Amino acid sequence: MRTGLITKKLGMSAIYTDDGGHIPVTVLKVDNCQVVSQRTEEKDGYEAIQLGVGVPKVKNVSKPLRGHYAKVKVEPKQKLVEFRVTPDAFIDVGAELTPE
């Protein structure tokens, strides 16, 4: 199982084909999506990767979350999401994910 990607929907558009038809598409923005933490079976009881995205205002980050980010040496994120993965799909903490 693979990890996900956190994006922000910017809007809708269309791609026009050579025969005059159109294909509706969604425009998404990937903004500094980074691996914040790994959840392991031994420590947490399940396998997952925690991803963070965005840059929050400092006043909106609680002290416990600041400590969580400082421990793994990753800058604070606006949103955190966990994706369950298989043990062979772990990504290093601090790695940035891109659409490629």
mmCIF file of the C-alpha atoms, coordinates in Angstrom:
data_MODEL
# 
_entry.id   MODEL 
# 
loop_
_atom_site.group_PDB 
_atom_site.id 
_atom_site.type_symbol 
_atom_site.label_atom_id 
_atom_site.label_alt_id 
_atom_site.label_comp_id 
_atom_site.label_asym_id 
_atom_site.label_entity_id 
_atom_site.label_seq_id 
_atom_site.pdbx_PDB_ins_code 
_atom_site.Cartn_x 
_atom_site.Cartn_y 
_atom_site.Cartn_z 
_atom_site.occupancy 
_atom_site.B_iso_or_equiv 
_atom_site.pdbx_formal_charge 
_atom_site.auth_seq_id 
_atom_site.auth_comp_id 
_atom_site.auth_asym_id 
_atom_site.auth_atom_id 
_atom_site.pdbx_PDB_model_num 
ATOM 1   C CA . MET A 1 1   ? 0.000   0.000  0.000   1.00 0.00 ? 1   MET A CA 1 
ATOM 2   C CA . ARG A 1 2   ? 1.327   3.460  -0.867  1.00 0.00 ? 2   ARG A CA 1 
ATOM 3   C CA . THR A 1 3   ? 1.125   6.792  0.898   1.00 0.00 ? 3   THR A CA 1 
ATOM 4   C CA . GLY A 1 4   ? -1.201  9.639  -0.085  1.00 0.00 ? 4   GLY A CA 1 
ATOM 5   C CA . LEU A 1 5   ? -0.547  13.279 -0.870  1.00 0.00 ? 5   LEU A CA 1 
ATOM 6   C CA . ILE A 1 6   ? -2.166  16.338 0.716   1.00 0.00 ? 6   ILE A CA 1 
ATOM 7   C CA . THR A 1 7   ? -3.303  18.940 -1.819  1.00 0.00 ? 7   THR A CA 1 
ATOM 8   C CA . LYS A 1 8   ? -5.487  22.033 -2.034  1.00 0.00 ? 8   LYS A CA 1 
ATOM 9   C CA . LYS A 1 9   ? -8.115  22.319 -4.758  1.00 0.00 ? 9   LYS A CA 1 
ATOM 10  C CA . LEU A 1 10  ? -7.625  25.525 -6.749  1.00 0.00 ? 10  LEU A CA 1 
ATOM 11  C CA . GLY A 1 11  ? -10.467 25.065 -9.208  1.00 0.00 ? 11  GLY A CA 1 
ATOM 12  C CA . MET A 1 12  ? -11.689 23.369 -12.350 1.00 0.00 ? 12  MET A CA 1 
ATOM 13  C CA . SER A 1 13  ? -10.566 23.683 -15.955 1.00 0.00 ? 13  SER A CA 1 
ATOM 14  C CA . ALA A 1 14  ? -10.824 21.811 -19.241 1.00 0.00 ? 14  ALA A CA 1 
ATOM 15  C CA . ILE A 1 15  ? -8.400  20.214 -21.663 1.00 0.00 ? 15  ILE A CA 1 
ATOM 16  C CA . TYR A 1 16  ? -9.502  20.341 -25.288 1.00 0.00 ? 16  TYR A CA 1 
ATOM 17  C CA . THR A 1 17  ? -8.800  17.391 -27.565 1.00 0.00 ? 17  THR A CA 1 
ATOM 18  C CA . ASP A 1 18  ? -7.895  17.534 -31.262 1.00 0.00 ? 18  ASP A CA 1 
ATOM 19  C CA . ASP A 1 19  ? -11.398 16.479 -32.308 1.00 0.00 ? 19  ASP A CA 1 
ATOM 20  C CA . GLY A 1 20  ? -13.013 19.418 -30.467 1.00 0.00 ? 20  GLY A CA 1 
ATOM 21  C CA . GLY A 1 21  ? -14.120 17.583 -27.342 1.00 0.00 ? 21  GLY A CA 1 
ATOM 22  C CA . HIS A 1 22  ? -13.161 18.596 -23.841 1.00 0.00 ? 22  HIS A CA 1 
ATOM 23  C CA . ILE A 1 23  ? -12.092 16.727 -20.729 1.00 0.00 ? 23  ILE A CA 1 
ATOM 24  C CA . PRO A 1 24  ? -12.901 18.334 -17.357 1.00 0.00 ? 24  PRO A CA 1 
ATOM 25  C CA . VAL A 1 25  ? -9.898  18.436 -14.973 1.00 0.00 ? 25  VAL A CA 1 
ATOM 26  C CA . THR A 1 26  ? -9.342  19.526 -11.378 1.00 0.00 ? 26  THR A CA 1 
ATOM 27  C CA . VAL A 1 27  ? -6.428  21.856 -10.639 1.00 0.00 ? 27  VAL A CA 1 
ATOM 28  C CA . LEU A 1 28  ? -4.601  20.904 -7.409  1.00 0.00 ? 28  LEU A CA 1 
ATOM 29  C CA . LYS A 1 29  ? -1.762  22.624 -5.531  1.00 0.00 ? 29  LYS A CA 1 
ATOM 30  C CA . VAL A 1 30  ? 0.870   20.661 -3.578  1.00 0.00 ? 30  VAL A CA 1 
ATOM 31  C CA . ASP A 1 31  ? 2.366   22.981 -0.953  1.00 0.00 ? 31  ASP A CA 1 
ATOM 32  C CA . ASN A 1 32  ? 5.489   21.669 0.815   1.00 0.00 ? 32  ASN A CA 1 
ATOM 33  C CA . CYS A 1 33  ? 4.078   18.227 1.698   1.00 0.00 ? 33  CYS A CA 1 
ATOM 34  C CA . GLN A 1 34  ? 6.572   16.635 4.095   1.00 0.00 ? 34  GLN A CA 1 
ATOM 35  C CA . VAL A 1 35  ? 6.821   13.421 6.131   1.00 0.00 ? 35  VAL A CA 1 
ATOM 36  C CA . VAL A 1 36  ? 6.564   14.397 9.794   1.00 0.00 ? 36  VAL A CA 1 
ATOM 37  C CA . SER A 1 37  ? 6.510   11.022 11.545  1.00 0.00 ? 37  SER A CA 1 
ATOM 38  C CA . GLN A 1 38  ? 6.404   7.239  11.109  1.00 0.00 ? 38  GLN A CA 1 
ATOM 39  C CA . ARG A 1 39  ? 4.025   5.061  13.121  1.00 0.00 ? 39  ARG A CA 1 
ATOM 40  C CA . THR A 1 40  ? 5.331   1.525  13.643  1.00 0.00 ? 40  THR A CA 1 
ATOM 41  C CA . GLU A 1 41  ? 3.687   -1.683 14.813  1.00 0.00 ? 41  GLU A CA 1 
ATOM 42  C CA . GLU A 1 42  ? 6.117   -2.091 17.729  1.00 0.00 ? 42  GLU A CA 1 
ATOM 43  C CA . LYS A 1 43  ? 5.674   1.427  19.136  1.00 0.00 ? 43  LYS A CA 1 
ATOM 44  C CA . ASP A 1 44  ? 2.150   2.503  18.116  1.00 0.00 ? 44  ASP A CA 1 
ATOM 45  C CA . GLY A 1 45  ? 0.340   -0.742 17.239  1.00 0.00 ? 45  GLY A CA 1 
ATOM 46  C CA . TYR A 1 46  ? -0.151  0.088  13.550  1.00 0.00 ? 46  TYR A CA 1 
ATOM 47  C CA . GLU A 1 47  ? 1.848   1.046  10.451  1.00 0.00 ? 47  GLU A CA 1 
ATOM 48  C CA . ALA A 1 48  ? 1.353   4.602  9.112   1.00 0.00 ? 48  ALA A CA 1 
ATOM 49  C CA . ILE A 1 49  ? 3.087   7.723  7.868   1.00 0.00 ? 49  ILE A CA 1 
ATOM 50  C CA . GLN A 1 50  ? 2.159   11.167 9.165   1.00 0.00 ? 50  GLN A CA 1 
ATOM 51  C CA . LEU A 1 51  ? 2.280   13.926 6.536   1.00 0.00 ? 51  LEU A CA 1 
ATOM 52  C CA . GLY A 1 52  ? 2.144   17.666 7.126   1.00 0.00 ? 52  GLY A CA 1 
ATOM 53  C CA . VAL A 1 53  ? 1.426   20.526 4.762   1.00 0.00 ? 53  VAL A CA 1 
ATOM 54  C CA . GLY A 1 54  ? 1.263   24.325 4.842   1.00 0.00 ? 54  GLY A CA 1 
ATOM 55  C CA . VAL A 1 55  ? 2.876   26.989 7.009   1.00 0.00 ? 55  VAL A CA 1 
ATOM 56  C CA . PRO A 1 56  ? 0.833   27.984 10.075  1.00 0.00 ? 56  PRO A CA 1 
ATOM 57  C CA . LYS A 1 57  ? 1.001   31.120 12.188  1.00 0.00 ? 57  LYS A CA 1 
ATOM 58  C CA . VAL A 1 58  ? 3.189   30.449 15.233  1.00 0.00 ? 58  VAL A CA 1 
ATOM 59  C CA . LYS A 1 59  ? 0.376   31.377 17.647  1.00 0.00 ? 59  LYS A CA 1 
ATOM 60  C CA . ASN A 1 60  ? -1.817  28.608 16.164  1.00 0.00 ? 60  ASN A CA 1 
ATOM 61  C CA . VAL A 1 61  ? 0.637   25.795 16.991  1.00 0.00 ? 61  VAL A CA 1 
ATOM 62  C CA . SER A 1 62  ? 0.255   24.350 20.493  1.00 0.00 ? 62  SER A CA 1 
ATOM 63  C CA . LYS A 1 63  ? 3.258   23.687 22.727  1.00 0.00 ? 63  LYS A CA 1 
ATOM 64  C CA . PRO A 1 64  ? 2.925   19.883 22.513  1.00 0.00 ? 64  PRO A CA 1 
ATOM 65  C CA . LEU A 1 65  ? 2.865   20.065 18.693  1.00 0.00 ? 65  LEU A CA 1 
ATOM 66  C CA . ARG A 1 66  ? 5.887   22.405 18.692  1.00 0.00 ? 66  ARG A CA 1 
ATOM 67  C CA . GLY A 1 67  ? 7.735   19.777 20.719  1.00 0.00 ? 67  GLY A CA 1 
ATOM 68  C CA . HIS A 1 68  ? 6.636   17.058 18.270  1.00 0.00 ? 68  HIS A CA 1 
ATOM 69  C CA . TYR A 1 69  ? 8.038   19.041 15.326  1.00 0.00 ? 69  TYR A CA 1 
ATOM 70  C CA . ALA A 1 70  ? 11.240  19.998 17.176  1.00 0.00 ? 70  ALA A CA 1 
ATOM 71  C CA . LYS A 1 71  ? 11.957  16.372 18.092  1.00 0.00 ? 71  LYS A CA 1 
ATOM 72  C CA . VAL A 1 72  ? 11.929  15.284 14.424  1.00 0.00 ? 72  VAL A CA 1 
ATOM 73  C CA . LYS A 1 73  ? 13.546  18.560 13.204  1.00 0.00 ? 73  LYS A CA 1 
ATOM 74  C CA . VAL A 1 74  ? 10.719  19.502 10.824  1.00 0.00 ? 74  VAL A CA 1 
ATOM 75  C CA . GLU A 1 75  ? 9.186   22.982 10.638  1.00 0.00 ? 75  GLU A CA 1 
ATOM 76  C CA . PRO A 1 76  ? 5.571   23.223 11.960  1.00 0.00 ? 76  PRO A CA 1 
ATOM 77  C CA . LYS A 1 77  ? 2.771   22.403 9.526   1.00 0.00 ? 77  LYS A CA 1 
ATOM 78  C CA . GLN A 1 78  ? -0.753  23.756 9.189   1.00 0.00 ? 78  GLN A CA 1 
ATOM 79  C CA . LYS A 1 79  ? -2.391  20.356 8.676   1.00 0.00 ? 79  LYS A CA 1 
ATOM 80  C CA . LEU A 1 80  ? -1.396  16.832 9.717   1.00 0.00 ? 80  LEU A CA 1 
ATOM 81  C CA . VAL A 1 81  ? -2.800  13.645 8.177   1.00 0.00 ? 81  VAL A CA 1 
ATOM 82  C CA . GLU A 1 82  ? -1.904  9.990  8.675   1.00 0.00 ? 82  GLU A CA 1 
ATOM 83  C CA . PHE A 1 83  ? -1.910  7.433  5.873   1.00 0.00 ? 83  PHE A CA 1 
ATOM 84  C CA . ARG A 1 84  ? -1.734  3.732  6.661   1.00 0.00 ? 84  ARG A CA 1 
ATOM 85  C CA . VAL A 1 85  ? 1.004   1.992  4.703   1.00 0.00 ? 85  VAL A CA 1 
ATOM 86  C CA . THR A 1 86  ? 2.703   -1.378 4.547   1.00 0.00 ? 86  THR A CA 1 
ATOM 87  C CA . PRO A 1 87  ? 6.146   -1.691 6.200   1.00 0.00 ? 87  PRO A CA 1 
ATOM 88  C CA . ASP A 1 88  ? 7.934   -1.693 2.827   1.00 0.00 ? 88  ASP A CA 1 
ATOM 89  C CA . ALA A 1 89  ? 6.394   1.694  1.849   1.00 0.00 ? 89  ALA A CA 1 
ATOM 90  C CA . PHE A 1 90  ? 7.895   3.807  4.653   1.00 0.00 ? 90  PHE A CA 1 
ATOM 91  C CA . ILE A 1 91  ? 9.460   7.141  3.630   1.00 0.00 ? 91  ILE A CA 1 
ATOM 92  C CA . ASP A 1 92  ? 12.179  8.873  5.669   1.00 0.00 ? 92  ASP A CA 1 
ATOM 93  C CA . VAL A 1 93  ? 11.099  11.596 8.119   1.00 0.00 ? 93  VAL A CA 1 
ATOM 94  C CA . GLY A 1 94  ? 11.668  15.046 6.627   1.00 0.00 ? 94  GLY A CA 1 
ATOM 95  C CA . ALA A 1 95  ? 11.361  13.880 3.007   1.00 0.00 ? 95  ALA A CA 1 
ATOM 96  C CA . GLU A 1 96  ? 9.320   16.205 0.797   1.00 0.00 ? 96  GLU A CA 1 
ATOM 97  C CA . LEU A 1 97  ? 6.676   14.632 -1.438  1.00 0.00 ? 97  LEU A CA 1 
ATOM 98  C CA . THR A 1 98  ? 5.995   16.005 -4.897  1.00 0.00 ? 98  THR A CA 1 
ATOM 99  C CA . PRO A 1 99  ? 3.523   14.994 -7.634  1.00 0.00 ? 99  PRO A CA 1 
ATOM 100 C CA . GLU A 1 100 ? 6.311   13.224 -9.535  1.00 0.00 ? 100 GLU A CA 1 
# 
